[in-house]
Every structure is written in C-alpha cells, then in structure tokens.
Amino acid sequence: MKKYIISLSLLIVLSISFFACKKDTTSLKARMFGKWTVNKIVVTGYTGTDALTKNGTFNCTTNDYIDFKGNDDDQFEQSLTNQRSIGTYTANIDDKFNLIFSDGSYYCTISTLSANQFQFSAALDKSGVVKVYYLSR
C-alpha cells in the first residue's frame, strides 16, 4: 500500500509539472523573441548639421540584425554595419515596448508583428528623433 501511495503521489507531481510548464507564445515578449534581420531603418527628426547625415532611409545587409534574448535580463543585441551594441528591452502589455541603448531610451510602438515580419517605430526620449525599423526572419 505504501508503494502505491508513493507511486500515485509521484505521478500526480509529474502531471502537474508537465501541464504547468506551457510554452508562452502569445505574450509580446514571446512574439518578439529571437533573431531578426534588419532590412531597413527610416530615420527622421535630426536637425542642424546632423540632419544631412543622420536622416533618411538606410538599407541594411543580411548581416544586420537585432536579437531579442529570452534571458531574465531582457537583453537584446543589435548589429548594424558590423557595429554591435547591447541593450535591454521591456515589453508592455499592449503593443509597446522600450529599448535602452547607451545613447538613450527609445519608446517603441509596433506596427506589424507576425512570425516573419516585425515593424516598429522607436522615438528617442526627449529628442524628436524617430527610427522606423523594418525586420524580417
């Protein structure tokens, strides 16, 4: 009888563990997760001498990417023209998230997010600069 109770208890614990560990595929963070190829970035809002060199449409290569990590630190890695930078991101409940780079905080709004396409606009904090990212997998 003792073996039966132990076996039954073990089976119940394993069943609960199995059903409790569902994979999150619907949250914003889960949908953003992974490596995305950067196709182009459209930049507006720079003024003065920066306007001539920093505003415009910048087409990217297949080596340019943003990788949203699934770790507990909420890090992401961006590599554009072989310049790699690391930052953190926070996903909100709605279709908004924040990116924190060394050059400042970006407040982002998603236009499109599917399995293969990801488009969002990122407004640099208190500057008027907006970058629209076009990503794909």
N, CA, C and O atoms as CSV, one atom per row, in Angstrom:
chain,resi,resn,atom,element,x,y,z
A,1,MET,N,N,0.822,-1.193,0.000
A,1,MET,CA,C,0.000,0.000,0.000
A,1,MET,C,C,0.867,1.259,0.000
A,1,MET,O,O,0.539,2.246,-0.659
A,2,LYS,N,N,1.968,1.217,0.739
A,2,LYS,CA,C,2.863,2.367,0.825
A,2,LYS,C,C,3.475,2.682,-0.545
A,2,LYS,O,O,3.597,3.846,-0.924
A,3,LYS,N,N,3.862,1.619,-1.291
A,3,LYS,CA,C,4.417,1.808,-2.640
A,3,LYS,C,C,3.372,2.421,-3.574
A,3,LYS,O,O,3.703,3.259,-4.413
A,4,TYR,N,N,2.139,2.011,-3.431
A,4,TYR,CA,C,1.051,2.519,-4.252
A,4,TYR,C,C,0.842,4.022,-4.011
A,4,TYR,O,O,0.652,4.777,-4.964
A,5,ILE,N,N,0.876,4.448,-2.775
A,5,ILE,CA,C,0.691,5.865,-2.437
A,5,ILE,C,C,1.865,6.689,-2.942
A,5,ILE,O,O,1.665,7.789,-3.456
A,6,ILE,N,N,3.074,6.185,-2.809
A,6,ILE,CA,C,4.262,6.904,-3.303
A,6,ILE,C,C,4.214,7.013,-4.818
A,6,ILE,O,O,4.481,8.079,-5.371
A,7,SER,N,N,3.877,5.925,-5.494
A,7,SER,CA,C,3.778,5.943,-6.965
A,7,SER,C,C,2.705,6.909,-7.437
A,7,SER,O,O,2.917,7.671,-8.381
A,8,LEU,N,N,1.567,6.879,-6.790
A,8,LEU,CA,C,0.474,7.783,-7.150
A,8,LEU,C,C,0.865,9.242,-6.909
A,8,LEU,O,O,0.560,10.110,-7.727
A,9,SER,N,N,1.531,9.512,-5.800
A,9,SER,CA,C,1.983,10.875,-5.496
A,9,SER,C,C,2.985,11.358,-6.532
A,9,SER,O,O,2.921,12.503,-6.982
A,10,LEU,N,N,3.904,10.490,-6.906
A,10,LEU,CA,C,4.905,10.849,-7.922
A,10,LEU,C,C,4.240,11.130,-9.263
A,10,LEU,O,O,4.611,12.079,-9.954
A,11,LEU,N,N,3.269,10.317,-9.630
A,11,LEU,CA,C,2.543,10.527,-10.881
A,11,LEU,C,C,1.789,11.852,-10.875
A,11,LEU,O,O,1.762,12.553,-11.887
A,12,ILE,N,N,1.186,12.195,-9.764
A,12,ILE,CA,C,0.466,13.469,-9.652
A,12,ILE,C,C,1.429,14.647,-9.772
A,12,ILE,O,O,1.134,15.616,-10.472
A,13,VAL,N,N,2.569,14.577,-9.100
A,13,VAL,CA,C,3.560,15.666,-9.162
A,13,VAL,C,C,4.086,15.832,-10.582
A,13,VAL,O,O,4.213,16.959,-11.061
A,14,LEU,N,N,4.390,14.741,-11.260
A,14,LEU,CA,C,4.880,14.822,-12.640
A,14,LEU,C,C,3.814,15.384,-13.579
A,14,LEU,O,O,4.126,16.171,-14.472
A,15,SER,N,N,2.570,14.988,-13.382
A,15,SER,CA,C,1.479,15.506,-14.220
A,15,SER,C,C,1.296,17.010,-14.033
A,15,SER,O,O,1.119,17.742,-15.006
A,16,ILE,N,N,1.338,17.460,-12.811
A,16,ILE,CA,C,1.198,18.892,-12.539
A,16,ILE,C,C,2.365,19.652,-13.154
A,16,ILE,O,O,2.170,20.712,-13.749
A,17,SER,N,N,3.562,19.124,-13.018
A,17,SER,CA,C,4.744,19.786,-13.586
A,17,SER,C,C,4.642,19.883,-15.098
A,17,SER,O,O,4.979,20.912,-15.683
A,18,PHE,N,N,4.180,18.817,-15.727
A,18,PHE,CA,C,4.078,18.795,-17.182
A,18,PHE,C,C,3.072,19.825,-17.689
A,18,PHE,O,O,3.366,20.563,-18.629
A,19,PHE,N,N,1.914,19.881,-17.088
A,19,PHE,CA,C,0.882,20.802,-17.548
A,19,PHE,C,C,1.119,22.239,-17.108
A,19,PHE,O,O,0.582,23.160,-17.724
A,20,ALA,N,N,1.896,22.453,-16.077
A,20,ALA,CA,C,2.180,23.810,-15.600
A,20,ALA,C,C,3.230,24.499,-16.454
A,20,ALA,O,O,3.312,25.727,-16.438
A,21,CYS,N,N,4.022,23.764,-17.188
A,21,CYS,CA,C,5.121,24.333,-17.985
A,21,CYS,C,C,4.703,24.532,-19.430
A,21,CYS,O,O,5.318,23.974,-20.339
A,22,LYS,N,N,3.683,25.306,-19.645
A,22,LYS,CA,C,3.260,25.623,-21.005
A,22,LYS,C,C,4.196,26.648,-21.606
A,22,LYS,O,O,4.694,27.530,-20.906
A,23,LYS,N,N,4.437,26.536,-22.901
A,23,LYS,CA,C,5.279,27.495,-23.598
A,23,LYS,C,C,4.457,28.740,-23.911
A,23,LYS,O,O,3.346,28.651,-24.433
A,24,ASP,N,N,5.019,29.897,-23.584
A,24,ASP,CA,C,4.349,31.173,-23.830
A,24,ASP,C,C,4.575,31.578,-25.276
A,24,ASP,O,O,5.706,31.873,-25.661
A,25,THR,N,N,3.537,31.599,-26.072
A,25,THR,CA,C,3.659,32.008,-27.470
A,25,THR,C,C,2.802,33.220,-27.787
A,25,THR,O,O,2.792,33.683,-28.928
A,26,THR,N,N,2.081,33.744,-26.802
A,26,THR,CA,C,1.154,34.830,-27.098
A,26,THR,C,C,1.583,36.173,-26.531
A,26,THR,O,O,1.129,37.204,-27.028
A,27,SER,N,N,2.430,36.208,-25.521
A,27,SER,CA,C,2.824,37.494,-24.947
A,27,SER,C,C,3.683,38.267,-25.947
A,27,SER,O,O,4.260,37.688,-26.867
A,28,LEU,N,N,3.756,39.554,-25.755
A,28,LEU,CA,C,4.557,40.394,-26.638
A,28,LEU,C,C,6.019,39.960,-26.618
A,28,LEU,O,O,6.651,39.855,-27.669
A,29,LYS,N,N,6.546,39.714,-25.452
A,29,LYS,CA,C,7.944,39.291,-25.334
A,29,LYS,C,C,8.190,37.982,-26.090
A,29,LYS,O,O,9.208,37.842,-26.768
A,30,ALA,N,N,7.278,37.039,-25.980
A,30,ALA,CA,C,7.432,35.758,-26.673
A,30,ALA,C,C,7.383,35.936,-28.189
A,30,ALA,O,O,8.101,35.247,-28.914
A,31,ARG,N,N,6.554,36.843,-28.670
A,31,ARG,CA,C,6.465,37.073,-30.114
A,31,ARG,C,C,7.672,37.842,-30.645
A,31,ARG,O,O,8.039,37.681,-31.809
A,32,MET,N,N,8.295,38.676,-29.809
A,32,MET,CA,C,9.482,39.437,-30.215
A,32,MET,C,C,10.744,38.583,-30.165
A,32,MET,O,O,11.692,38.830,-30.910
A,33,PHE,N,N,10.760,37.594,-29.304
A,33,PHE,CA,C,11.928,36.784,-29.012
A,33,PHE,C,C,12.608,36.251,-30.278
A,33,PHE,O,O,11.941,35.819,-31.217
A,34,GLY,N,N,13.928,36.286,-30.288
A,34,GLY,CA,C,14.704,35.678,-31.360
A,34,GLY,C,C,15.443,36.698,-32.204
A,34,GLY,O,O,15.423,37.901,-31.945
A,35,LYS,N,N,16.093,36.168,-33.218
A,35,LYS,CA,C,16.950,36.971,-34.099
A,35,LYS,C,C,16.167,37.414,-35.334
A,35,LYS,O,O,15.561,36.601,-36.032
A,36,TRP,N,N,16.197,38.719,-35.584
A,36,TRP,CA,C,15.505,39.329,-36.718
A,36,TRP,C,C,16.528,40.011,-37.618
A,36,TRP,O,O,17.445,40.669,-37.126
A,37,THR,N,N,16.378,39.862,-38.924
A,37,THR,CA,C,17.219,40.563,-39.892
A,37,THR,C,C,16.677,41.974,-40.081
A,37,THR,O,O,15.478,42.163,-40.284
A,38,VAL,N,N,17.557,42.954,-40.014
A,38,VAL,CA,C,17.148,44.349,-40.235
A,38,VAL,C,C,17.220,44.615,-41.740
A,38,VAL,O,O,18.296,44.551,-42.333
A,39,ASN,N,N,16.076,44.914,-42.354
A,39,ASN,CA,C,16.022,45.204,-43.783
A,39,ASN,C,C,16.334,46.663,-44.075
A,39,ASN,O,O,17.130,46.974,-44.961
A,40,LYS,N,N,15.703,47.551,-43.324
A,40,LYS,CA,C,15.978,48.982,-43.467
A,40,LYS,C,C,15.529,49.714,-42.227
A,40,LYS,O,O,14.730,49.214,-41.434
A,41,ILE,N,N,16.068,50.924,-42.076
A,41,ILE,CA,C,15.677,51.817,-40.988
A,41,ILE,C,C,15.445,53.190,-41.597
A,41,ILE,O,O,16.300,53.714,-42.311
A,42,VAL,N,N,14.287,53.767,-41.311
A,42,VAL,CA,C,13.961,55.116,-41.782
A,42,VAL,C,C,14.066,56.047,-40.571
A,42,VAL,O,O,13.378,55.866,-39.566
A,43,VAL,N,N,14.954,57.056,-40.695
A,43,VAL,CA,C,15.243,57.949,-39.577
A,43,VAL,C,C,14.781,59.360,-39.920
A,43,VAL,O,O,15.061,59.872,-41.004
A,44,THR,N,N,14.064,59.987,-38.974
A,44,THR,CA,C,13.643,61.384,-39.117
A,44,THR,C,C,13.857,62.088,-37.784
A,44,THR,O,O,13.995,61.451,-36.740
A,45,GLY,N,N,13.881,63.419,-37.843
A,45,GLY,CA,C,13.892,64.198,-36.614
A,45,GLY,C,C,15.203,64.856,-36.238
A,45,GLY,O,O,15.224,65.728,-35.369
A,46,TYR,N,N,16.301,64.461,-36.873
A,46,TYR,CA,C,17.558,65.142,-36.570
A,46,TYR,C,C,17.523,66.529,-37.197
A,46,TYR,O,O,16.948,66.711,-38.270
A,47,THR,N,N,18.127,67.498,-36.541
A,47,THR,CA,C,18.147,68.872,-37.028
A,47,THR,C,C,19.579,69.372,-37.122
A,47,THR,O,O,20.513,68.720,-36.654
A,48,GLY,N,N,19.736,70.532,-37.731
A,48,GLY,CA,C,21.062,71.143,-37.839
A,48,GLY,C,C,21.980,70.350,-38.748
A,48,GLY,O,O,21.546,69.797,-39.758
A,49,THR,N,N,23.246,70.299,-38.384
A,49,THR,CA,C,24.228,69.610,-39.220
A,49,THR,C,C,24.008,68.097,-39.236
A,49,THR,O,O,24.409,67.430,-40.190
A,50,ASP,N,N,23.380,67.549,-38.201
A,50,ASP,CA,C,23.106,66.103,-38.167
A,50,ASP,C,C,22.037,65.703,-39.176
A,50,ASP,O,O,21.990,64.546,-39.595
A,51,ALA,N,N,21.179,66.639,-39.574
A,51,ALA,CA,C,20.058,66.323,-40.452
A,51,ALA,C,C,20.527,65.757,-41.792
A,51,ALA,O,O,19.881,64.866,-42.342
A,52,LEU,N,N,21.626,66.255,-42.315
A,52,LEU,CA,C,22.099,65.803,-43.628
A,52,LEU,C,C,22.634,64.379,-43.602
A,52,LEU,O,O,22.492,63.659,-44.591
A,53,THR,N,N,23.236,63.957,-42.515
A,53,THR,CA,C,23.867,62.640,-42.473
A,53,THR,C,C,23.074,61.585,-41.712
A,53,THR,O,O,23.250,60.390,-41.953
A,54,LYS,N,N,22.205,62.007,-40.800
A,54,LYS,CA,C,21.522,61.030,-39.950
A,54,LYS,C,C,20.065,60.787,-40.318
A,54,LYS,O,O,19.512,59.758,-39.931
A,55,ASN,N,N,19.422,61.690,-41.051
A,55,ASN,CA,C,18.050,61.476,-41.504
A,55,ASN,C,C,18.076,60.730,-42.828
A,55,ASN,O,O,18.998,60.901,-43.625
A,56,GLY,N,N,17.060,59.900,-43.061
A,56,GLY,CA,C,16.951,59.221,-44.341
A,56,GLY,C,C,16.615,57.755,-44.186
A,56,GLY,O,O,16.359,57.267,-43.085
A,57,THR,N,N,16.621,57.057,-45.326
A,57,THR,CA,C,16.370,55.626,-45.363
A,57,THR,C,C,17.699,54.910,-45.491
A,57,THR,O,O,18.476,55.175,-46.409
A,58,PHE,N,N,17.953,54.005,-44.568
A,58,PHE,CA,C,19.206,53.274,-44.551
A,58,PHE,C,C,18.908,51.801,-44.803
A,58,PHE,O,O,18.348,51.116,-43.947
A,59,ASN,N,N,19.288,51.320,-45.988
A,59,ASN,CA,C,19.088,49.912,-46.328
A,59,ASN,C,C,20.197,49.094,-45.683
A,59,ASN,O,O,21.348,49.526,-45.620
A,60,CYS,N,N,19.843,47.928,-45.213
A,60,CYS,CA,C,20.776,47.095,-44.469
A,60,CYS,C,C,21.118,45.839,-45.260
A,60,CYS,O,O,20.496,45.553,-46.284
A,61,THR,N,N,22.095,45.101,-44.790
A,61,THR,CA,C,22.500,43.853,-45.421
A,61,THR,C,C,21.946,42.674,-44.631
A,61,THR,O,O,21.352,42.857,-43.568
A,62,THR,N,N,22.137,41.489,-45.141
A,62,THR,CA,C,21.654,40.292,-44.452
A,62,THR,C,C,22.446,40.019,-43.175
A,62,THR,O,O,22.028,39.196,-42.360
A,63,ASN,N,N,23.580,40.693,-42.985
A,63,ASN,CA,C,24.378,40.531,-41.765
A,63,ASN,C,C,23.893,41.429,-40.627
A,63,ASN,O,O,24.329,41.265,-39.488
A,64,ASP,N,N,23.005,42.367,-40.916
A,64,ASP,CA,C,22.494,43.285,-39.893
A,64,ASP,C,C,21.306,42.631,-39.187
A,64,ASP,O,O,20.410,42.089,-39.835
A,65,TYR,N,N,21.308,42.686,-37.860
A,65,TYR,CA,C,20.258,42.000,-37.114
A,65,TYR,C,C,20.001,42.660,-35.769
A,65,TYR,O,O,20.803,43.445,-35.263
A,66,ILE,N,N,18.846,42.306,-35.212
A,66,ILE,CA,C,18.515,42.575,-33.814
A,66,ILE,C,C,18.089,41.236,-33.222
A,66,ILE,O,O,17.230,40.549,-33.775
A,67,ASP,N,N,18.690,40.876,-32.105
A,67,ASP,CA,C,18.407,39.601,-31.456
A,67,ASP,C,C,17.858,39.879,-30.063
A,67,ASP,O,O,18.588,40.309,-29.171
A,68,PHE,N,N,16.556,39.626,-29.887
A,68,PHE,CA,C,15.922,39.784,-28.581
A,68,PHE,C,C,16.135,38.493,-27.805
A,68,PHE,O,O,15.596,37.447,-28.168
A,69,LYS,N,N,16.915,38.568,-26.747
A,69,LYS,CA,C,17.269,37.392,-25.950
A,69,LYS,C,C,16.114,37.007,-25.034
A,69,LYS,O,O,15.323,37.858,-24.626
A,70,GLY,N,N,16.023,35.742,-24.721
A,70,GLY,CA,C,14.981,35.250,-23.841
A,70,GLY,C,C,15.444,35.061,-22.410
A,70,GLY,O,O,14.809,34.343,-21.637
A,71,ASN,N,N,16.547,35.701,-22.054
A,71,ASN,CA,C,17.066,35.522,-20.694
A,71,ASN,C,C,16.329,36.413,-19.701
A,71,ASN,O,O,15.506,37.244,-20.085
A,72,ASP,N,N,16.634,36.229,-18.435
A,72,ASP,CA,C,15.966,37.005,-17.386
A,72,ASP,C,C,16.388,38.467,-17.359
A,72,ASP,O,O,15.723,39.286,-16.726
A,73,ASP,N,N,17.486,38.809,-18.038
A,73,ASP,CA,C,17.980,40.182,-18.064
A,73,ASP,C,C,17.308,41.026,-19.145
A,73,ASP,O,O,17.535,42.235,-19.209
A,74,ASP,N,N,16.486,40.409,-19.993
A,74,ASP,CA,C,15.798,41.099,-21.091
A,74,ASP,C,C,16.780,41.893,-21.948
A,74,ASP,O,O,16.567,43.077,-22.206
A,75,GLN,N,N,17.830,41.254,-22.378
A,75,GLN,CA,C,18.827,41.907,-23.217
A,75,GLN,C,C,18.493,41.709,-24.688
A,75,GLN,O,O,17.804,40.764,-25.074
A,76,PHE,N,N,19.002,42.628,-25.488
A,76,PHE,CA,C,18.961,42.457,-26.932
A,76,PHE,C,C,20.311,42.879,-27.480
A,76,PHE,O,O,21.039,43.665,-26.872
A,77,GLU,N,N,20.619,42.340,-28.632
A,77,GLU,CA,C,21.868,42.660,-29.311
A,77,GLU,C,C,21.521,43.192,-30.689
A,77,GLU,O,O,20.705,42.610,-31.404
A,78,GLN,N,N,22.146,44.303,-31.055
A,78,GLN,CA,C,21.928,44.893,-32.373
A,78,GLN,C,C,23.266,44.959,-33.089
A,78,GLN,O,O,24.263,45.407,-32.523
A,79,SER,N,N,23.282,44.514,-34.328
A,79,SER,CA,C,24.489,44.591,-35.139
A,79,SER,C,C,24.123,45.257,-36.466
A,79,SER,O,O,23.384,44.698,-37.276
A,80,LEU,N,N,24.655,46.459,-36.669
A,80,LEU,CA,C,24.431,47.212,-37.910
A,80,LEU,C,C,25.791,47.618,-38.460
A,80,LEU,O,O,26.599,48.218,-37.752
A,81,THR,N,N,26.040,47.289,-39.721
A,81,THR,CA,C,27.320,47.569,-40.383
A,81,THR,C,C,28.503,47.170,-39.497
A,81,THR,O,O,29.449,47.935,-39.307
A,82,ASN,N,N,28.419,45.960,-38.969
A,82,ASN,CA,C,29.461,45.372,-38.117
A,82,ASN,C,C,29.730,46.158,-36.837
A,82,ASN,O,O,30.774,45.970,-36.213
A,83,GLN,N,N,28.816,47.028,-36.438
A,83,GLN,CA,C,28.899,47.731,-35.150
A,83,GLN,C,C,27.881,47.097,-34.219
A,83,GLN,O,O,26.674,47.259,-34.401
A,84,ARG,N,N,28.365,46.387,-33.237
A,84,ARG,CA,C,27.492,45.651,-32.328
A,84,ARG,C,C,27.244,46.457,-31.058
A,84,ARG,O,O,28.171,47.034,-30.489
A,85,SER,N,N,25.998,46.491,-30.621
A,85,SER,CA,C,25.667,47.135,-29.356
A,85,SER,C,C,24.678,46.253,-28.612
A,85,SER,O,O,23.893,45.518,-29.211
A,86,ILE,N,N,24.737,46.347,-27.300
A,86,ILE,CA,C,23.876,45.547,-26.446
A,86,ILE,C,C,23.073,46.491,-25.566
A,86,ILE,O,O,23.596,47.490,-25.071
A,87,GLY,N,N,21.819,46.172,-25.378
A,87,GLY,CA,C,20.949,46.969,-24.524
A,87,GLY,C,C,19.943,46.080,-23.840
A,87,GLY,O,O,20.055,44.855,-23.867
A,88,THR,N,N,18.964,46.702,-23.230
A,88,THR,CA,C,17.880,45.954,-22.597
A,88,THR,C,C,16.546,46.416,-23.173
A,88,THR,O,O,16.434,47.511,-23.725
A,89,TYR,N,N,15.554,45.571,-23.034
A,89,TYR,CA,C,14.216,45.924,-23.505
A,89,TYR,C,C,13.187,45.516,-22.461
A,89,TYR,O,O,13.392,44.579,-21.690
A,90,THR,N,N,12.081,46.239,-22.458
A,90,THR,CA,C,10.957,45.898,-21.597
A,90,THR,C,C,9.706,45.865,-22.459
A,90,THR,O,O,9.402,46.825,-23.167
A,91,ALA,N,N,8.996,44.769,-22.395
A,91,ALA,CA,C,7.758,44.618,-23.161
A,91,ALA,C,C,6.583,44.964,-22.269
A,91,ALA,O,O,6.515,44.525,-21.121
A,92,ASN,N,N,5.660,45.749,-22.794
A,92,ASN,CA,C,4.459,46.132,-22.064
A,92,ASN,C,C,3.322,45.178,-22.401
A,92,ASN,O,O,3.497,44.253,-23.195
A,93,ILE,N,N,2.177,45.397,-21.810
A,93,ILE,CA,C,1.019,44.541,-22.060
A,93,ILE,C,C,0.475,44.770,-23.474
A,93,ILE,O,O,0.109,43.818,-24.163
A,94,ASP,N,N,0.423,46.024,-23.898
A,94,ASP,CA,C,-0.078,46.325,-25.232
A,94,ASP,C,C,1.070,46.195,-26.237
A,94,ASP,O,O,2.094,45.588,-25.923
A,95,ASP,N,N,0.917,46.741,-27.408
A,95,ASP,CA,C,1.940,46.626,-28.460
A,95,ASP,C,C,2.982,47.724,-28.352
A,95,ASP,O,O,3.328,48.354,-29.351
A,96,LYS,N,N,3.475,47.952,-27.166
A,96,LYS,CA,C,4.527,48.939,-26.934
A,96,LYS,C,C,5.639,48.292,-26.124
A,96,LYS,O,O,5.404,47.400,-25.308
A,97,PHE,N,N,6.851,48.763,-26.370
A,97,PHE,CA,C,7.989,48.290,-25.598
A,97,PHE,C,C,9.048,49.375,-25.578
A,97,PHE,O,O,8.960,50.349,-26.326
A,98,ASN,N,N,10.041,49.211,-24.729
A,98,ASN,CA,C,11.116,50.185,-24.596
A,98,ASN,C,C,12.450,49.510,-24.892
A,98,ASN,O,O,12.684,48.361,-24.516
A,99,LEU,N,N,13.318,50.252,-25.577
A,99,LEU,CA,C,14.689,49.817,-25.817
A,99,LEU,C,C,15.618,50.787,-25.104
A,99,LEU,O,O,15.454,52.002,-25.211
A,100,ILE,N,N,16.572,50.264,-24.391
A,100,ILE,CA,C,17.524,51.118,-23.689
A,100,ILE,C,C,18.917,50.818,-24.213
A,100,ILE,O,O,19.478,49.750,-23.966
A,101,PHE,N,N,19.466,51.787,-24.947
A,101,PHE,CA,C,20.816,51.727,-25.512
A,101,PHE,C,C,21.723,52.621,-24.686
A,101,PHE,O,O,21.284,53.285,-23.747
A,102,SER,N,N,22.985,52.624,-25.052
A,102,SER,CA,C,23.918,53.542,-24.398
A,102,SER,C,C,23.627,54.996,-24.790
A,102,SER,O,O,23.953,55.912,-24.036
A,103,ASP,N,N,23.013,55.217,-25.971
A,103,ASP,CA,C,22.717,56.587,-26.406
A,103,ASP,C,C,21.365,57.094,-25.935
A,103,ASP,O,O,21.001,58.229,-26.246
A,104,GLY,N,N,20.606,56.291,-25.194
A,104,GLY,CA,C,19.342,56.763,-24.654
A,104,GLY,C,C,18.252,55.718,-24.670
A,104,GLY,O,O,18.470,54.563,-25.035
A,105,SER,N,N,17.071,56.152,-24.264
A,105,SER,CA,C,15.902,55.275,-24.206
A,105,SER,C,C,15.005,55.549,-25.406
A,105,SER,O,O,14.768,56.699,-25.776
A,106,TYR,N,N,14.514,54.473,-26.005
A,106,TYR,CA,C,13.595,54.569,-27.128
A,106,TYR,C,C,12.246,54.000,-26.696
A,106,TYR,O,O,12.171,52.926,-26.098
A,107,TYR,N,N,11.185,54.738,-27.009
A,107,TYR,CA,C,9.833,54.300,-26.724
A,107,TYR,C,C,9.245,53.798,-28.035
A,107,TYR,O,O,9.076,54.569,-28.979
A,108,CYS,N,N,8.936,52.515,-28.094
A,108,CYS,CA,C,8.602,51.861,-29.357
A,108,CYS,C,C,7.135,51.480,-29.433
A,108,CYS,O,O,6.520,51.083,-28.443
A,109,THR,N,N,6.590,51.611,-30.641
A,109,THR,CA,C,5.227,51.202,-30.934
A,109,THR,C,C,5.263,50.272,-32.132
A,109,THR,O,O,5.852,50.596,-33.164
A,110,ILE,N,N,4.634,49.120,-31.993
A,110,ILE,CA,C,4.648,48.111,-33.045
A,110,ILE,C,C,3.566,48.411,-34.072
A,110,ILE,O,O,2.414,48.677,-33.730
A,111,SER,N,N,3.970,48.361,-35.355
A,111,SER,CA,C,3.012,48.476,-36.456
A,111,SER,C,C,2.608,47.093,-36.946
A,111,SER,O,O,1.433,46.836,-37.207
A,112,THR,N,N,3.597,46.198,-37.070
A,112,THR,CA,C,3.373,44.838,-37.558
A,112,THR,C,C,4.234,43.880,-36.764
A,112,THR,O,O,5.418,44.133,-36.543
A,113,LEU,N,N,3.636,42.774,-36.334
A,113,LEU,CA,C,4.398,41.720,-35.676
A,113,LEU,C,C,3.743,40.385,-35.993
A,113,LEU,O,O,2.696,40.041,-35.445
A,114,SER,N,N,4.387,39.636,-36.897
A,114,SER,CA,C,3.919,38.305,-37.260
A,114,SER,C,C,5.109,37.352,-37.138
A,114,SER,O,O,6.172,37.742,-36.656
A,115,ALA,N,N,4.934,36.134,-37.565
A,115,ALA,CA,C,6.020,35.159,-37.473
A,115,ALA,C,C,7.217,35.564,-38.327
A,115,ALA,O,O,8.352,35.222,-37.997
A,116,ASN,N,N,6.975,36.297,-39.433
A,116,ASN,CA,C,8.056,36.636,-40.368
A,116,ASN,C,C,8.345,38.124,-40.494
A,116,ASN,O,O,9.394,38.494,-41.020
A,117,GLN,N,N,7.453,38.986,-40.031
A,117,GLN,CA,C,7.611,40.427,-40.198
A,117,GLN,C,C,7.482,41.139,-38.855
A,117,GLN,O,O,6.654,40.786,-38.016
A,118,PHE,N,N,8.327,42.153,-38.678
A,118,PHE,CA,C,8.299,42.944,-37.448
A,118,PHE,C,C,8.642,44.373,-37.842
A,118,PHE,O,O,9.745,44.642,-38.318
A,119,GLN,N,N,7.702,45.287,-37.645
A,119,GLN,CA,C,7.931,46.698,-37.941
A,119,GLN,C,C,7.527,47.507,-36.726
A,119,GLN,O,O,6.445,47.315,-36.170
A,120,PHE,N,N,8.407,48.419,-36.313
A,120,PHE,CA,C,8.086,49.273,-35.178
A,120,PHE,C,C,8.768,50.617,-35.327
A,120,PHE,O,O,9.802,50.740,-35.983
A,121,SER,N,N,8.166,51.631,-34.702
A,121,SER,CA,C,8.767,52.957,-34.662
A,121,SER,C,C,9.332,53.169,-33.264
A,121,SER,O,O,8.709,52.816,-32.263
A,122,ALA,N,N,10.525,53.753,-33.219
A,122,ALA,CA,C,11.228,53.969,-31.953
A,122,ALA,C,C,11.528,55.453,-31.819
A,122,ALA,O,O,12.296,56.012,-32.602
A,123,ALA,N,N,10.919,56.090,-30.821
A,123,ALA,CA,C,11.123,57.522,-30.572
A,123,ALA,C,C,12.173,57.690,-29.475
A,123,ALA,O,O,12.019,57.180,-28.365
A,124,LEU,N,N,13.243,58.414,-29.808
A,124,LEU,CA,C,14.306,58.671,-28.839
A,124,LEU,C,C,13.810,59.681,-27.815
A,124,LEU,O,O,13.277,60.732,-28.170
A,125,ASP,N,N,13.989,59.353,-26.556
A,125,ASP,CA,C,13.489,60.146,-25.440
A,125,ASP,C,C,13.879,61.622,-25.552
A,125,ASP,O,O,15.062,61.948,-25.657
A,126,LYS,N,N,12.882,62.512,-25.531
A,126,LYS,CA,C,13.048,63.976,-25.471
A,126,LYS,C,C,13.892,64.556,-26.597
A,126,LYS,O,O,14.612,65.530,-26.378
A,127,SER,N,N,13.824,63.979,-27.807
A,127,SER,CA,C,14.677,64.492,-28.876
A,127,SER,C,C,13.935,64.790,-30.170
A,127,SER,O,O,14.404,65.603,-30.967
A,128,GLY,N,N,12.797,64.160,-30.401
A,128,GLY,CA,C,12.099,64.314,-31.671
A,128,GLY,C,C,12.599,63.365,-32.748
A,128,GLY,O,O,12.059,63.353,-33.854
A,129,VAL,N,N,13.620,62.567,-32.449
A,129,VAL,CA,C,14.165,61.604,-33.400
A,129,VAL,C,C,13.312,60.340,-33.367
A,129,VAL,O,O,13.026,59.792,-32.302
A,130,VAL,N,N,12.907,59.884,-34.568
A,130,VAL,CA,C,12.116,58.665,-34.694
A,130,VAL,C,C,12.783,57.762,-35.721
A,130,VAL,O,O,13.142,58.197,-36.815
A,131,LYS,N,N,12.943,56.493,-35.347
A,131,LYS,CA,C,13.504,55.484,-36.249
A,131,LYS,C,C,12.440,54.421,-36.459
A,131,LYS,O,O,11.896,53.875,-35.499
A,132,VAL,N,N,12.144,54.130,-37.731
A,132,VAL,CA,C,11.202,53.081,-38.059
A,132,VAL,C,C,12.024,51.879,-38.551
A,132,VAL,O,O,12.724,51.964,-39.561
A,133,TYR,N,N,11.927,50.766,-37.823
A,133,TYR,CA,C,12.675,49.553,-38.141
A,133,TYR,C,C,11.788,48.602,-38.927
A,133,TYR,O,O,10.625,48.391,-38.582
A,134,TYR,N,N,12.354,48.023,-40.002
A,134,TYR,CA,C,11.694,47.007,-40.805
A,134,TYR,C,C,12.520,45.734,-40.678
A,134,TYR,O,O,13.635,45.648,-41.192
A,135,LEU,N,N,11.952,44.741,-39.981
A,135,LEU,CA,C,12.674,43.499,-39.694
A,135,LEU,C,C,11.961,42.303,-40.321
A,135,LEU,O,O,10.759,42.353,-40.582
A,136,SER,N,N,12.708,41.235,-40.559
A,136,SER,CA,C,12.118,40.003,-41.059
A,136,SER,C,C,12.927,38.806,-40.574
A,136,SER,O,O,14.047,38.947,-40.084
A,137,ARG,N,N,12.335,37.632,-40.721
A,137,ARG,CA,C,13.035,36.374,-40.395
A,137,ARG,C,C,13.138,35.547,-41.641
A,137,ARG,O,O,13.688,34.446,-41.608
